[in-house]
Amino acid sequence: MRRHESYKSSGEKWLGDVPSHWEILPFKALFTMSNEKNDKDIIGEMLSVSGYRGIEVKQYEFEEQKRTDKELKDYRVVRPGQLVVNTMWLNYAGLGVSSHEGYVSPAYRSYWLDSRLRPQYAHYLLRSHPYIQGYTGQMQGIRPNSLQIKNSDFNKIPVLIPPHSEQDRIVNFLDQKTAEIDAAIAKKQRLIELLQEQKSILINQAVTLGLNPNVAMRDSGIEWIGEVPAHWEIAANRRFIKKIVQGSSPAIDNLNDESGFAVAKISVVKAGQYIDGEVKPIPRKLYRMEYQIRAGDFLLTRGNTPELVADVCYVENSPSSPVMLSDLIYRLTFNAEKVDGRYMRYFFQCPIIRNQVRINARGSSSTMVKVSQEHIKSWIVICPPIYEQVAIANYLSELESKINEVIRMTTNQIDKLVEFRVGVVSMAVTGFYRI
């Protein structure tokens, strides 16, 4: 691609030089805030801001998450072609031009665009990487998750205005290029989904049928389990558990405590893996050694969403620094003569356990449910002889490593495509190349 004939300074270091014939005006000269709110009638649907896609219809996981019409009276109406801005999320591309009619939180802002700007060009421009850097540099606040840009500073943001013909060319170019990149990303994301599905199927087969395809089978006597290897034991989990310990979550005043001690977040347990570093620092005086997480621990989340509650992990290596269990995590100690914790980490992820979790999980809302120690003890478990458990765990560990490596490589490819997409958009909307 060719460069423009001449460039001029934009006046901002984060924006750099721009084509000489492009106009530059402050945000307030091109955008007029809309104060339209839901009044007698609710307009359209609830909208939200996606850092990747822009403005989209909000998807609710549960019906009770929706607001009542009375609550929506003060929500800000959004019309197609308006710019929607979440000033507390600008460092994550929390803005975009809407193609939907609907409403957003009163904390958001919506703006009409000046006719000098094509809506889709403004969408690409204001969400481009240089602009995100510009917003981020001016955001202020006490905590990282409450940073916000002042209205007076936002109004001064320089907006680039190419001639309409150039805006149209830029939009057409980016629509095509981003669609191509997004299609490539979607294919790789689908590959990851298929790999995850394959991994789940192979894990389920191994922990319910074993590794010997010619093994003698018998009816389990339980309709939803079906046949199992004839020499495997089927019993309630209490037969194999020696002890269940629930952790503690002390009240913490200083989240920046540097004592080196910590309490585990619920996210420390994820799909069979212990995620080192998912912790909150606590003062040494609040740390309880009886809850310290060590290598060989089998952890299970006591409370979470219905999909994630009773997620498990086996701690292969001791945490890099002292970490104690939180009150939303159980530590299960099995009878070592009968159970291998690595095998159970795989078994607890299979449908036999997950179906029992769904039946038992309870909560005051459908977004947060819990399982009790008695629930865990009552779950039906299929238990091979210990030597088979070890063999199955070794087989699945190797299999999982191979699949996870392909997933890791594919994820890296997606990251590079996303980075490439960011670069393509940035160079087009700032005039680095002539489109």
N, C-alpha and C positions, 0 to 999 in steps of 0.2 A: 504494500500500500504506500501511496505517496504522502508526503507531509504537505502542510499548507505552505504558501509562499512566505508568509511572515507571521511572527508571533509577538505578543505583548505580555507584560506582567499582569497577572490577575489581581495582584495586591495581597494575596494570601500565600504563605509558604506551602501550605498543604495542597493548594490547587495548582501552583506553578504557573508556567506560561500558557497562554491560550491563543487561538487564532486572532490576528489583528482586527479582522472585520466582524468578529462576534461582539455583540453588545454585552455589557455586564451591569446588572442592576441589583440593588439589595432585595432581599426576600420580600420586605414589606411593600415594595413598589409593584409587585407582581401577584401577590396573594392577598385575598380579602377574607378575613375570618367569618365563618357562618355561625350564627347563634340559633339556628333552627333546632327546636327540640320536639320530642314526642309530646303531643298535647292531648287532643281528644282521641285521635287515632294513632295506633302504633304503625310506624312506617317500615315496611319490609322486614328483614330479619336481622338478628344480632350479628355484627361483623367483628372480626378480630384482625390483628396485624401479624403476618408471618414474616420472619426475618428473611426467608428465602423467596416466598411467593408474593408478598405484599398483602393487599387487603382481600380477605376471603370470608365466606360465611362461617360463623363459629360452629364447631361441631361439639355437641354435648355428649359426654359418655353416659350420663344419667339424667333422667327427666327432671329430678328435683334440683338440678343445678341451674335450671332456667329461672329467670326472673319473672315475677308477676307483672301484669300490665300496670299496676299501681307503682311498682318499683321503677318501671321503664319510663315514667312520665318526664323525668329530668334527663333522660339519655339524649345524646346529641344525634340529630338526623344527618345521614350521609347520602348525598345524591351522586349518581354516576358522573364521573369526571372531576369530582372534588378530591383534593389532597387530604388525607387523614394522617395525623401525627400523634404518636405517643411520645411525649417529651421525655419520659423517664426510660425510654428504650431506644433512643436514637443511636446509641453506641452499638446496637444490634440490628440496625436497619429497621427500626420501628416506625416506618412511615411508608406511604405509597398512594398513588392515585387509584381511586376505586372505580371498578366497572359495575359495582353492585349498588342497589338502593337498600338502605337499612339504617341501623343506628349503632352507636358505639358508646362506651362509658363516658360520663361527663368529664372525666379526667383527660380525655383525648381532645384534640382540636381538629376542626375541619375547615378547609379553605376553598374558595372559588379561585380559579386560575385566570390570569389575564389572557386576553386573546393572542398575545404575542408568543405564548407558549403552547405547543401541542401537548395535550395531556400525557400521552405515552412517552414523549421525550422527557417531560418533567419527571415522570415516574422513574425512568432509567437514570436520569441525572442525579436526582436527590437521594437515590439509594446506592449510588456508585461508591466505590471504596474511598476515593479522596474526600467525598462529602462526609462519609461516616467518620473518617479521621478528623475532619473539621468540627463536627458536632462533639465528638469525644473530647477534644482538646478544650472545649468550653463548658463542659458539664461540671456541675458543682454539687456537693452534698457531703454529709457526714459519713455515710456508709456506702460501700460499693454498689449495693443493690437499690440505693435511693438517690442516685445522681440524677440531676436534671439541668437542662439548659434554660437560662433566663429568657423570657420573652423578648427582652430588649436585645440580647445577643443573637437570638434566632432571627430576628427581623433584619439583622445586618449581614446575614450570610449572603455572599455574592452568588448570583444565579446567572449562568451563561445562557445567552440567547443567540443562537445561530439564525440565519434567515430561515423562513418556513420551509423552503425547498430542501435545505440541508437537514433540518429537523426531521422531515419526512424520510429522507434517505437514511439517516441514522437509525430511525425507528424500524424501517423495513429491513435494514441490515441486521440489527440486533434481534428483531423478532425471529429472523431465519436462523442466525447463529446460535442464539440461546435455545431455540427449539431443538436444534441438532445436538447441542451439548446435553440438554435435559433428557433427550431420548437415549443418549449413550449412558447417562447416569442411571436412568430408569432400568435399563437392561442389566447393569451391574448390580443394582439394588435387588432386582428380581433373582439374580444368580445367588446372592447372599441369602435371600429367603429360601430358595430351593436347597441350599447347603444346610441351612438351619433345620429345615424339615427333614432332610435326609439324616442328619445327626440325631434328631429326636426319634425317628423310626428305628435306627440301628441301636440306639440306647435301649429303647423299649423292648426290642426283640431280644437283646442280650440278657436283660434283667428279668424277663418273664419266661424265656424259652431256653436260655443257656447258649453255649457255644457249640454243642454237639448236635448236629441236625438229625442224628439217628437215635437220640435218647428216647427211652420209653416214657410215654406220657400217661397221665391219669386225670380224671375229672376232679377239679378242685372242690366241687360241691358248692361253689359260689357262682351264680349265673353270670355275673358281670366280670368274672375273672376267666372262666373257661378252663381249658386244660393247662396243666403245668407238668414239668418233669416229675416222674413218679417218686423220686427220692428226695424232692425238695419239701421243706417244711412250710406250712401255712398256719399263721397264728396272729393274734392281736399283738401289736407292737410292744405291749407291756411285758411280753415274754422275753424280749431281747434288750429292753432298756433297764439300766441299773439306776439312773438318776437323771432328773431334768432340773436345771438351774436357770432361773430368770435373773437377768442383770438389773442394773440400777442406773437411773439418769439423774445425777445431782443437778440442782439449780446452779447455773453458771452466770456470773456477772460479767466476767472479762473473757470475751471470745479470743483475745490476743495473748492469753497466758502462754508463757514460754518455758514452763516447767519441764516439758518433754513428755508429760503424761496426757492421756486422752481417753475419751469415751467413744465407742463405735457409733457411727451413724447407721441407720437401717440399710443404707446403700452399700455397706461393707459386704453384704451378702448378695450375690448376683449370679443367678443361673448356675449354681454349683461352684462358683469361684469366690475366694476371699479377695476383696479388692483393697489392697493395702493403701492407706492414706485417706480413706473415707471416714474421717474421724473429726471430733471436736476437742480442742485442747481444754484441759481442766487443771485446777491447782492440785499440787501433790497431796494436800490434806484431804481432798475429796476422793482420791483414788483408792479403790478397794481391791486388794490383792486377790481375794477369793474369786473375783470376777475377771481376772486377767486372762486374755486370749493367748493360747499357746498352740504350738504345732500339734496336730492330731485332734484338735477340737472339731466337733460336728455342730454347726450352728444352724438355727432355724428361726426365721422371722415370725414373731408372735402376732404382729399387726401390720396391715398394709392394705392396698387395694385388693379386690377379690382375685385379680390375676396374679398378684405378687405375694400375697400372704402365704406363709409356710414355705417360702423360698429357702433353699438350703445351700450350705457350702461345707467343704472339708478343708480345714486349714493345713496346707502342706508344710508351710514354714512359719515360724513365729514372726509376728509383726515386727517391722523395722524399729519401732519404739513401743513402750508399754501402752497397751490399749485394753480397756475393760469393756465388758458387755453392757449394753444399754438395756433399759427395761422392756424394749420391744424385740429383744433377741433372747432366745433360749439356747442353752448348751445341753446337748443330749449326750449322755455317757452310756455306751452300749456294753453289753457283756462281751468282752474281747475274745472269749472262747467260741462264741457263736456268730459274732458279727464283725465285719471289716467296714470301718467308717467310709472308706473310699467307695466301696460297693453301694452302701446306703445313699451316698450323695447322688449316685446315678438313679437308684431305685426311687428315691423321693421325687424325682423329676418326671416319672412316668405317669401315664393316665390313671393307673390303679390308685396311686396316692392322690393325685390332683382331683380326681372325682370325689374322693372322701373329704378332701379339704373344702370343696365347693358345698358339700352337704353340711359340714360342721361350722364353717366360718360365720360369725355373727358380729353385728355392729349396730350402733345407733344410726348410722347412715350407710348407704350402699357404696360410698367411696372409701370408707375405712372400716375394715372388719378384722376380727381377731380369732385366734384358735387357742384353746386352753390346753393345759398339760394333760387333762383327762381325754380330750379329743385325740391328742397325739398318741397316747397309750392305747386308744381303742382302734386305731387304724389297722386294717388287715395288711400284713406284710408277707411276701414270698421270700423265703430264706434258703438259699442253697447251702450245702456244706461249706465251711470256711475256706477250704482250699479252692473251691470253685468261685467263691466270691472274689478271692484274690486274683484268680485268672481272668475273671470277667472285668474286674477293675483295671487290671493291666492292659487288657485288650482295648477297653473303651478309652483309657487314657491316651494310648498311642493313636487310636482312630480319631479322637477328639483333637489331638495336637495337629494332625494332618489337615483335618477340615478347617480348624481355626486358622491355620497358616494361610490357606487359600482365601478365607474370609478376610484375614488381615491384609493380604496383598490386594484383594479386590477393593477393600475400604481405602487403601492408599491411592489406588487408581481413581476412585471417586473423589477423594480429596484434591487430587491434581486437576481433575476436570472442573471441579468447583473453583479452584484457584485460577484456572485458565478462563473460565466464564467471567470471573470478577475482572480479570485483566482486559478481556475483550470489551466489556461494557465500559470500563473506566477510560480506556484509550479512545473509544468512539465518542463518548459524550463530552469529553474535555478537549477534543480536537487534536489529540496527539497524532492521529492519522486523518487524512482527508477521505471521507466516505463518499 
